[in-house]
Amino acid sequence: MSITAPTATPAILRGDAISTRHLWRGLVLLLGCCLGAPYFWAQQPEVRTSFRVKYVAEGAVYLEGGSSAGLVEGQKLVVKRSGTTALASGSGQVQATRIIAQLEVVSVAEASAVCEVLSANGPLRAGDIATVVADDARALAKRREAATGRRYPQVISFTVGDPLDEEVRAAVPRPRLPEINRARGRVGVEYSAMAGRSGTPMQSAQVGLVLRMDMTRIGGSYWNFSGYWRGRLNSRSGGPQTATLNDLINRTYHLSLTYSNPDSRWMAGFGRLFIPWASSLSTIDGGYVGRRFGTGMTLGLFAGSTPDPTSWNYNPDRRLAGTFVNFEGGSFENFRYISTTGVALSTLGWKAERKFAFFENGLFYRRYVSVYHTLQADGPTSANLSSQPGQSAAGITRSYLTLRVQPVSRLSLDVSHNYFRNLPTFDPRLVSTGLLDKLLFQGFSGGARLDLPKKISVYSSLGRSSRTGDTKPSWNQLYGVTLGEIWHTGIRSDVRYSKFDSSFGRGDYRALSFSRHFGEGLRWEVQTGLQHFLSPLTQQTDGHFVNTTLDWFLGPHYFLQGGFTWQRGDQQNYDQWFVVLGRRF
């Protein structure tokens, strides 16, 4: 008996059939990709090298195309125009294309660009076509190829990344940071005149220059130029001449060229400025050089004169030079400290006057508490070279200590101690301006400032001064009120009264000031003061002044400034006015 086995399909044959079906599907997909590749590449955006001129201004051209089309600052373009040109033989005319202008991109937005006209052989018109020059066109094509070769929904920068990604990022144009190459300021020519009153034979007229600058990161470097200067170019005068109130205030300016590089250990500054680590030396006309060592340590040198009439040791003929070391640490968000120690030598008429050491120390905790102390100690000096009695002996010449507490943002309290061994030499004609308040009080004093609603602030300072030979201590007083706005008029006002008695003089003054902004283009200010001052520093005991200024912006690039001063006193009686016309940028 024969048995017939059932017929079955081998497993390997079934696998071959499945593999064959997958093979055919893969071939069809590959064929579809090959057939669709030309269409895909045809959809890639072509590199754009021609841009239409949409607006023409004086020296500038605006294009219809910007960063989205690949334009970057510094690219060169040419504007060509077709026309008929006669043949030299006179046999006819031919069609020719000539270059009308050469352009350079100076500013780029997403959909537009501004170009500077480097050269032009004829007038430019809206509708002209600007073409990228050959070298820049090739660079533009490479950037477009890199930018479209790989697309990402978001670009994230890593410390270490794909070199191809970094190359693509480097090719993307980025706007410069606002603090780089920022140049703002104004320059003006001033004419002023002064006439003596009450029998005072003072007559003068002068032409001067006014400069205010704010330039940061000049040329992409780490040099900065900022400050204010007002000076004379020429002067015509008749009768005796002395410095007026405006002249003295103008000497309080700062104008400096500084170098500060976070990646360099060196720093420097030149001009009329404060030494950053030794502000107790007041303003100097000179410079400093410093170098960082490690973390938080700076060693430096400085030299200059003392030109500021609000300085306690003011003398335009005094010169000083010295060296210092500074330590600082902490952060503004928590605890911070600074400490400076230095030695210096001052001269008068190139003869040694005094050699001294100076110290500045400060401790700060956020905005709540700050302690600051500055001290100067003289070494022994020959008595015949001393400018004031008792200055030849060694000892502490100047000391100022202040403790300030600000428990809430609207209230600040302070306690201070001020000491002078010798008579200060500031200019007393500035007493009623408020620029000398810190120097008029001697001994211990306490003060407070409170900011009230409705833009009102009140402040006061009281102290006791005790000198050798006094039968009893005297009180120093200062009271003031600031009104941020008077009755919805937009006028800001400040009024203050001060009475003082110190080792170098006693007296009192009253001061009142008003100011108002009329929009963004006009500002008006007036200040008046009355002072009574008895001191061996000056023969002028009484004085009264009114000083007013007006600042007017004439459009976006020009300004007009004017002012008038009315001064009456024991020694000075005059009227002075000035006008400044200049350009701002």
C-alpha positions, 0 to 999 in steps of 0.5 A: 500500500502506497502512501502519498505525502501531501504537497507543501511549499517550502519555507524558503520559497515563501521567503523568496517570494516576500523578498521579491515583493520588497525588492520591487517596492524598493526599485519603484521608490528609487525610480520615483526619487530619481525622476523627482530629483530634477524637480526638487533641485529646480525648487531651490531658490536661486542666488539673488544678485540684482536689486531694484533701487526704490529710493535715492537720497543725497549720498545714499541709495535704498534697495529692495532686498536685505538680509533675507536675500543675503546682503551684508554690510560692506558688500559692493554693488554697481548700477548699470544703465543701457543706452545708445552710443555713437561710433567714432567713425560716424557710421552709426550707433550701437547699444552699450551698457555703462556703469552709472555708480558704485555702491557699498552696503552700510546698513541692512534690514530684513527686506531692505538695505541702505548703500553709500554712493562711492562714486557716480557718473550720472544721476541715480533714479528709482527703478535702477538695478544694482548688481553685486560685483563678481567677488561678492556674488560668489561669496553670496552664493557660498553663504546661500548654499551653506544656509540652504544645505541644512535646515533646522527649526531652531539653532542652538549654540554649544561650547563644542559643536559641529564645525559645519554648523559653526561655519553656517552660523559665522556666515549669518550677518548679525547687527552690532551690539548697541554699545559698540561704535556708539557715537553721540554728542554735539559740537557748538560755537559760543559767543558770550559778552559781559558788562560790569555794573554798579561802577565795575569797569569789566567789559569782555566779549569772547568766542568759544567752543562747546563739546559734549561727547559719548563715544563707546567702543570706538572703531570696535576697540575698547577705547571710550571718549565721553564728557563735556568741555567748554572753552575760549578760542579768543577774547577781547576785554577791557578793565580788570577781569576775574572768573565769573560764576559761569566760568567757575561752573564750566571748570567742573567738567569731565572729558576723558579718553579711557581704555577698559578691556575685560580680556586685558589686564591693562586699563588707562585714562587721560583727560579731566577725570576722576581716578576710578580707585581714588576719587578722594583726590578729586578731579585731575587734569592728567591721566592714570595707568593701571594693571590687574594682578590676579583676582581683585588686585590693581596696581596703578600710577597717576599724574596731573593738576588740580583744576576743579574749583569745588575741590577742597585743595583747589589750586590751578598751579598745583601738580601731583603724582603718585602710585596706588594699589587697590583691592576689591571683591564681592558682588553688587547683589550681596556684599562688596568691598573696596580698599585703596592705599597710595602715596603721592607728592604735590608741587606748587610752581614745580617746588615740593609742597607736600608728600602724603599717603591716602586711603579709601575703604568702602563696605557695601551690602546691596542698597541697604548699608554702605560705609565709606571712609577716606583719609589723607596723612601728610609726611613732614615738610620743610616749613618754608615750603608750606603754603599754610601755617602748621602744614609742615608737621606730619599728621592727618590732613583730611578725613571723611567718614559716612555711614548710610542706611536705606531700609526702604527705597523711599528713605535713606539715613546717613551719619558723617564726620568731616575733618580738615587740618588746614584751610580748604582752598575751594572757590567760595563764590560757588557756596550758594550753588550747592556744589560745596555742601559736603565741604561746609560742614565740619565735625559730626552731622546726620542727615535724612532724605524721604521721597513722598508721594506726588513727586515730593522729596524732603532732605535735611542735615544737622551737625555740631562743629567744635573748634579749638578756642570756641566757647561752645559748639555751633550747629550746622544746618541744611534743609531742602525740598524738591518738587518733581512737578508743581501743580501739573505744570511740568515745572520741577523745583528745588529750594534749600537753606543752609547755615554753617560754621566751621574752622575756615568760615561761617555764613548761610545761603539760600538757593532756588531752582526751576526747570521744565522740559517742553517735549523732547526739543526744549528745556528751560532752567533758572537758578538763583542764590543769595549767600553771606560768607565770612572767611579768610578765603575771600574778601567777598562776603555777600552775593546774589545771582540769577542764572538762566539757560535755554536749550532748544533742539532745531530738528534732528541735527542742530541745537541752539542754546542761550543763557543770561547771568545777573550777579551782584555782590561786594566784589563782583557786579556784572551781567553776562549772556551767551548763545551757542549754535551747533550740531548734534549727532 
